[in-house]
Amino acid sequence: MPEINRSINSLGSGFAAFLTPPPEDVIRFTVGQPDFRTPEPVVDAAKLALDSGLHGYTRSQGSIELCKAVANHLQKYDVSYSHEDVLVAPGCKQALLYAMMVCLNPEDEVLLLAPAWPSYDAMLKLVHAKPVHVKVHRHDYHPDFEAIEQAITPKTKAIILNSPNNPTGAVYFPDEIKRIVNIAQRHDLWIFDDMIYADLVYSDHPYLSPASLPQGKNRTVTIGGWSKIWAMTGWRLGWIAGPGVVMEGVKTCQANSASHVPTFLMPPAEVALSLIEEPRQMFQDFEKRRRVFHELLSEIPGLKAPMPEGAFYILVDISETGMDDITFANRLLEEARVQVIPGSLMPHGENLVRMSYATSIENITEGCKRIRKWLELIMP
């Protein structure tokens, strides 16, 4: 039998081992998926598109109408792209992979603010680039600029931003984004801005796109999508926008791989971007869950976590329990019937566990009750 690609087995599987659906009696704080239905106007638009015969090939980067809708959506973040420099991809992961394929060469180094979503690391290895994990501050999960500067070498080619952040829940301050853009300018780096949670910011300071800054626009590739605030994870729709030279390469990648996203999904994706009330309601529900979850966790001895500023995750320091995060997660599942994700599955995530509040208030309350009772029984 011929040999397979030797690098595949080094990629890892991220959170997969802890995302397996558990028995029904387990409270899941693991899945990064809204527990809402896709808004009915979006579903209805998909049905209409199917009924009207949108079954064939179409424009590779997405319909002109949809690309214009994405470009218009980005305007609310002061990000200006022509619709010709927007492409709709089969999910944000694919969009980000296109950016890496176009902008990186083998052995290029890319900075990740760690702990970082594990797919970044794997995707970089797929294109034979080198992920460099730069530890963030533990007290608030914001960037450590001294560590960033120390991590830069002549091989550094890009930095990946994810704010609001998965897994930390941090939303970087505007001044921090400006400092990162300044670093990128001085060292001539690309910025891959994963803005998938940009509509889920609860802090007083807003999401700021590096592409909205004069020094950042020509070196930023912006990636976002429909999965989170529109509860469309299974639709596999994402967008990518950036400088024309990058986007020409992205169009080539898509034309020679996925061709385009399903034709009948383009009209409902356009409808989603026009909605106001449904995303607002989801936002309000997540913001309430955040406050309830953080308050309940703060009352549990042995657990520490800053108030999440965005997305729907709380990254909890469990050091004071005397357990490492893998032991904590395994025992919590077996003994208290609560499922969480251990942080050491990500570099610099040791002694942390990620909890998702993309679940009901009832589950949050019951889950925290179980955690508290369990720790009271086993801790001295």
C-alpha positions as CSV (number, residue, x, y, z in Angstrom):
1,M,0.0,0.0,0.0
2,P,1.4,3.5,-0.8
3,E,2.3,5.7,2.1
4,I,-0.2,8.4,3.2
5,N,0.8,12.0,4.0
6,R,3.0,11.8,7.1
7,S,1.8,15.0,8.6
8,I,-1.9,14.0,8.8
9,N,-1.4,12.0,12.0
10,S,0.2,14.9,13.7
11,L,-2.8,17.2,13.4
12,G,-4.8,16.0,16.3
13,S,-8.6,16.0,16.6
14,G,-9.1,19.1,18.8
15,F,-12.0,18.9,21.1
16,A,-13.6,15.9,19.4
17,A,-13.1,13.4,22.2
18,F,-15.1,15.7,24.6
19,L,-17.8,16.6,22.1
20,T,-19.3,13.1,21.8
21,P,-22.9,13.3,22.9
22,P,-23.2,11.9,26.4
23,P,-26.1,10.1,28.0
24,E,-29.3,12.1,28.5
25,D,-28.7,12.7,32.2
26,V,-25.5,14.7,31.5
27,I,-25.5,18.5,31.4
28,R,-23.4,19.6,28.4
29,F,-21.3,22.7,28.7
30,T,-19.2,21.7,25.6
31,V,-20.8,22.5,22.3
32,G,-20.1,25.8,20.6
33,Q,-23.5,25.8,18.9
34,P,-26.5,28.0,19.6
35,D,-29.4,26.1,21.0
36,F,-31.9,28.1,18.9
37,R,-33.6,27.1,15.7
38,T,-32.5,28.8,12.5
39,P,-34.9,31.8,12.1
40,E,-38.0,30.8,10.1
41,P,-37.6,33.5,7.4
42,V,-34.3,31.9,6.5
43,V,-35.8,28.4,6.5
44,D,-38.7,29.6,4.3
45,A,-36.3,31.2,1.9
46,A,-34.4,27.9,1.5
47,K,-37.6,26.1,0.8
48,L,-38.6,28.7,-1.8
49,A,-35.2,28.5,-3.5
50,L,-35.5,24.7,-3.8
51,D,-39.1,24.9,-5.1
52,S,-38.1,27.6,-7.6
53,G,-35.4,25.3,-9.1
54,L,-32.1,26.7,-7.8
55,H,-30.5,23.3,-8.2
56,G,-27.6,24.0,-10.6
57,Y,-24.1,25.4,-10.9
58,T,-23.8,29.2,-10.3
59,R,-21.2,31.9,-9.7
60,S,-18.2,30.4,-7.9
61,Q,-17.7,33.1,-5.3
62,G,-21.5,33.4,-4.5
63,S,-24.3,35.3,-6.2
64,I,-23.7,39.0,-6.8
65,E,-26.7,39.8,-4.5
66,L,-25.3,37.7,-1.6
67,C,-21.7,39.1,-2.0
68,K,-23.2,42.7,-2.0
69,A,-25.2,41.8,1.2
70,V,-22.0,40.6,2.9
71,A,-20.2,43.7,1.9
72,N,-23.1,45.8,3.2
73,H,-23.1,43.8,6.5
74,L,-19.4,44.5,7.0
75,Q,-20.0,48.3,6.6
76,K,-21.5,48.3,10.1
77,Y,-18.0,47.5,11.4
78,D,-16.5,50.3,9.2
79,V,-15.0,47.6,6.9
80,S,-15.3,48.6,3.2
81,Y,-14.9,45.9,0.5
82,S,-16.2,45.8,-3.0
83,H,-18.6,42.9,-3.5
84,E,-16.0,41.6,-6.0
85,D,-13.6,41.1,-3.1
86,V,-16.1,39.0,-1.1
87,L,-16.4,35.2,-1.5
88,V,-18.9,32.9,0.2
89,A,-17.3,29.6,1.3
90,P,-18.5,26.3,2.8
91,G,-18.0,27.6,6.3
92,C,-15.5,29.8,8.1
93,K,-13.0,27.0,8.5
94,Q,-12.9,26.6,4.7
95,A,-12.6,30.4,4.3
96,L,-9.7,30.5,6.7
97,L,-8.0,27.6,5.0
98,Y,-8.2,29.5,1.7
99,A,-6.6,32.5,3.4
100,M,-3.7,30.3,4.6
101,M,-3.3,28.6,1.3
102,V,-3.1,32.0,-0.5
103,C,-1.0,34.0,2.0
104,L,1.4,31.4,3.5
105,N,4.4,29.4,2.2
106,P,5.8,26.2,3.8
107,E,7.7,26.9,7.0
108,D,6.1,30.4,7.5
109,E,5.4,31.1,11.1
110,V,2.0,32.3,12.3
111,L,1.2,33.7,15.7
112,L,-1.8,32.4,17.7
113,L,-2.9,34.1,20.9
114,A,-3.1,31.1,23.1
115,P,-5.0,29.2,24.3
116,A,-6.5,29.3,20.8
117,W,-9.2,27.4,19.0
118,P,-7.4,24.1,18.1
119,S,-8.5,24.1,14.4
120,Y,-6.1,27.0,13.7
121,D,-3.1,24.9,14.7
122,A,-4.3,21.9,12.5
123,M,-5.1,24.0,9.5
124,L,-1.7,25.7,9.6
125,K,0.0,22.3,9.7
126,L,-2.1,21.2,6.7
127,V,-0.5,24.0,4.6
128,H,2.9,23.2,6.1
129,A,3.1,26.5,8.0
130,K,4.2,26.6,11.6
131,P,1.9,27.7,14.4
132,V,3.5,29.7,17.2
133,H,1.4,29.8,20.3
134,V,1.8,33.1,22.3
135,K,0.4,32.9,25.8
136,V,-2.1,35.6,26.7
137,H,-2.5,37.1,30.2
138,R,-4.2,34.6,32.6
139,H,-6.1,37.2,34.6
140,D,-8.2,38.5,31.6
141,Y,-7.1,36.5,28.6
142,H,-6.0,39.7,26.7
143,P,-2.8,39.9,24.6
144,D,0.6,39.9,26.2
145,F,2.4,42.3,23.9
146,E,5.9,41.6,25.3
147,A,5.3,37.9,24.5
148,I,4.1,38.8,21.0
149,E,7.2,40.8,20.2
150,Q,9.5,38.1,21.6
151,A,7.8,35.5,19.4
152,I,8.4,37.3,16.1
153,T,11.2,36.0,14.0
154,P,12.3,36.5,10.4
155,K,10.0,33.6,9.4
156,T,6.9,35.2,11.0
157,K,4.3,35.8,8.3
158,A,0.9,36.3,9.9
159,I,-1.1,36.6,13.1
160,I,-4.6,35.2,13.7
161,L,-7.1,37.3,15.6
162,N,-10.3,35.9,17.1
163,S,-12.1,38.6,19.0
164,P,-14.6,37.9,20.6
165,N,-12.5,34.8,21.4
166,N,-13.1,31.1,21.5
167,P,-12.2,29.7,24.1
168,T,-11.5,32.6,26.4
169,G,-14.6,34.9,25.8
170,A,-12.2,37.9,25.7
171,V,-13.0,40.9,23.4
172,Y,-9.8,42.8,22.7
173,F,-9.7,46.5,23.5
174,P,-9.6,48.8,20.5
175,D,-6.2,50.0,21.6
176,E,-5.0,46.4,21.6
177,I,-6.2,45.9,18.0
178,K,-4.4,49.1,17.1
179,R,-1.2,47.8,18.7
180,I,-1.5,44.5,16.8
181,V,-2.0,46.4,13.5
182,N,1.1,48.5,14.3
183,I,3.1,45.3,15.0
184,A,1.9,43.8,11.7
185,Q,2.9,46.9,9.8
186,R,6.4,47.1,11.4
187,H,7.0,43.4,10.6
188,D,5.0,43.2,7.4
189,L,2.6,40.5,8.6
190,W,-0.8,39.4,7.3
191,I,-3.7,39.6,9.8
192,F,-6.3,36.8,9.6
193,D,-9.3,38.3,11.5
194,D,-11.8,35.6,12.5
195,M,-14.8,37.7,13.3
196,I,-17.3,34.9,13.7
197,Y,-18.5,36.1,17.1
198,A,-18.4,39.9,16.3
199,D,-22.2,40.2,16.9
200,L,-21.8,38.7,20.4
201,V,-20.1,41.5,22.3
202,Y,-21.4,42.3,25.8
203,S,-18.5,44.5,27.1
204,D,-18.5,48.3,27.0
205,H,-15.8,48.2,24.4
206,P,-16.8,47.1,20.9
207,Y,-15.3,44.6,18.4
208,L,-12.8,46.5,16.2
209,S,-11.8,45.2,12.9
210,P,-8.2,45.7,11.9
211,A,-9.4,46.2,8.4
212,S,-11.2,49.3,9.5
213,L,-7.8,50.9,10.3
214,P,-5.8,52.7,7.6
215,Q,-2.7,50.7,8.3
216,G,-4.6,47.4,8.6
217,K,-6.9,47.3,5.5
218,N,-4.3,46.1,3.0
219,R,-2.9,43.4,5.2
220,T,-6.1,42.1,6.8
221,V,-8.1,39.1,5.5
222,T,-11.6,39.1,7.2
223,I,-13.4,35.8,7.8
224,G,-16.9,35.5,9.2
225,G,-20.1,33.6,8.7
226,W,-23.7,32.7,9.5
227,S,-23.1,29.9,12.1
228,K,-23.4,31.8,15.4
229,I,-25.8,34.8,15.7
230,W,-28.1,33.3,13.0
231,A,-28.0,29.8,14.5
232,M,-26.9,28.3,11.1
233,T,-24.1,26.0,12.1
234,G,-25.2,23.1,9.9
235,W,-25.7,25.3,6.9
236,R,-21.9,25.5,6.5
237,L,-21.8,29.1,5.2
238,G,-18.9,31.5,5.7
239,W,-17.5,34.6,4.0
240,I,-14.0,35.9,3.3
241,A,-13.1,39.3,2.2
242,G,-9.7,41.1,1.7
243,P,-7.3,42.9,-0.6
244,G,-7.9,42.1,-4.3
245,V,-4.6,40.2,-4.7
246,V,-5.6,37.8,-1.9
247,M,-9.1,37.4,-3.1
248,E,-8.0,36.5,-6.6
249,G,-6.1,33.6,-5.1
250,V,-9.1,32.7,-2.9
251,K,-11.3,32.6,-5.9
252,T,-8.9,30.2,-7.6
253,C,-8.9,28.0,-4.5
254,Q,-12.6,27.8,-4.4
255,A,-13.0,27.2,-8.1
256,N,-10.7,24.3,-8.0
257,S,-12.1,22.7,-4.8
258,A,-15.6,23.4,-3.6
259,S,-16.8,25.2,-6.8
260,H,-19.3,27.1,-4.7
261,V,-21.7,26.7,-1.8
262,P,-25.1,25.1,-2.6
263,T,-27.0,27.4,-4.9
264,F,-30.3,27.2,-3.0
265,L,-28.5,28.4,0.2
266,M,-27.5,31.7,-1.3
267,P,-31.0,33.4,-1.1
268,P,-31.6,32.4,2.6
269,A,-28.1,33.5,3.5
270,E,-29.0,36.9,2.1
271,V,-32.3,36.9,4.0
272,A,-30.4,36.2,7.3
273,L,-28.2,39.3,6.9
274,S,-31.4,41.4,6.6
275,L,-32.9,40.2,9.9
276,I,-32.9,42.4,13.0
277,E,-35.3,41.0,15.7
278,E,-34.1,37.4,15.6
279,P,-30.4,38.1,16.1
280,R,-31.3,40.7,18.8
281,Q,-33.3,38.1,20.8
282,M,-30.4,35.6,20.6
283,F,-28.0,38.2,21.8
284,Q,-30.2,39.2,24.7
285,D,-30.6,35.5,25.7
286,F,-26.8,34.9,25.6
287,E,-26.1,38.0,27.6
288,K,-28.4,36.9,30.3
289,R,-26.9,33.4,30.4
290,R,-23.5,34.9,30.6
291,R,-24.4,36.9,33.7
292,V,-26.1,33.9,35.4
293,F,-23.4,31.4,34.6
294,H,-20.5,33.7,35.8
295,E,-22.4,34.5,39.0
296,L,-23.0,30.9,39.8
297,L,-19.4,29.8,39.0
298,S,-18.0,32.7,41.1
299,E,-19.8,31.2,44.1
300,I,-18.1,27.8,43.7
301,P,-14.9,27.4,45.8
302,G,-11.9,26.4,43.7
303,L,-13.1,27.9,40.5
304,K,-12.0,31.3,39.0
305,A,-12.9,33.0,35.8
306,P,-13.0,36.5,34.5
307,M,-16.4,37.8,33.3
308,P,-16.7,36.8,29.6
309,E,-16.8,39.8,27.3
310,G,-18.1,38.1,24.2
311,A,-19.0,34.9,22.3
312,F,-20.6,32.2,24.6
313,Y,-17.7,30.6,26.5
314,I,-16.3,30.9,30.0
315,L,-12.7,29.7,30.5
316,V,-12.4,28.6,34.1
317,D,-9.2,28.2,36.1
318,I,-9.5,25.0,38.2
319,S,-5.9,25.1,39.7
320,E,-7.2,25.4,43.2
321,T,-9.0,22.1,43.1
322,G,-5.7,20.3,43.0
323,M,-6.6,18.4,39.8
324,D,-5.2,18.9,36.4
325,D,-7.8,19.9,33.8
326,I,-8.0,16.4,32.1
327,T,-8.7,14.7,35.5
328,F,-11.2,17.4,36.4
329,A,-13.1,17.0,33.2
330,N,-13.2,13.2,33.3
331,R,-14.2,13.0,37.0
332,L,-16.8,15.8,36.5
333,L,-18.4,13.8,33.8
334,E,-18.3,10.5,35.6
335,E,-19.1,11.6,39.1
336,A,-21.3,14.7,38.6
337,R,-22.7,14.1,35.1
338,V,-21.5,17.5,33.7
339,Q,-19.4,17.6,30.5
340,V,-16.8,20.3,29.9
341,I,-13.7,20.6,27.7
342,P,-10.2,20.5,29.2
343,G,-8.0,23.4,28.3
344,S,-4.8,21.4,27.9
345,L,-6.1,20.2,24.5
346,M,-4.8,23.6,23.5
347,P,-1.2,24.9,24.1
348,H,-1.1,27.1,27.2
349,G,-4.6,25.9,28.3
350,E,-3.3,23.8,31.2
351,N,-5.4,23.9,34.4
352,L,-8.3,25.5,32.5
353,V,-11.6,24.1,31.3
354,R,-13.9,25.7,28.7
355,M,-17.6,25.9,29.4
356,S,-20.2,26.9,26.9
357,Y,-23.4,28.8,27.8
358,A,-25.0,28.0,24.5
359,T,-27.6,26.1,26.5
360,S,-30.6,27.0,28.6
361,I,-30.7,28.8,32.0
362,E,-32.2,25.7,33.5
363,N,-29.2,23.6,32.3
364,I,-26.7,26.3,33.5
365,T,-28.3,26.4,36.9
366,E,-28.5,22.6,37.3
367,G,-25.0,22.1,36.0
368,C,-23.5,24.6,38.4
369,K,-25.4,23.1,41.2
370,R,-23.9,19.7,40.4
371,I,-20.4,21.1,40.1
372,R,-20.6,22.8,43.5
373,K,-22.0,19.7,45.2
374,W,-19.3,17.5,43.6
375,L,-16.5,19.8,44.6
376,E,-17.8,20.2,48.2
377,L,-17.7,16.4,48.5
378,I,-14.2,15.8,47.2
379,M,-12.3,18.9,48.2
380,P,-10.9,19.2,51.8
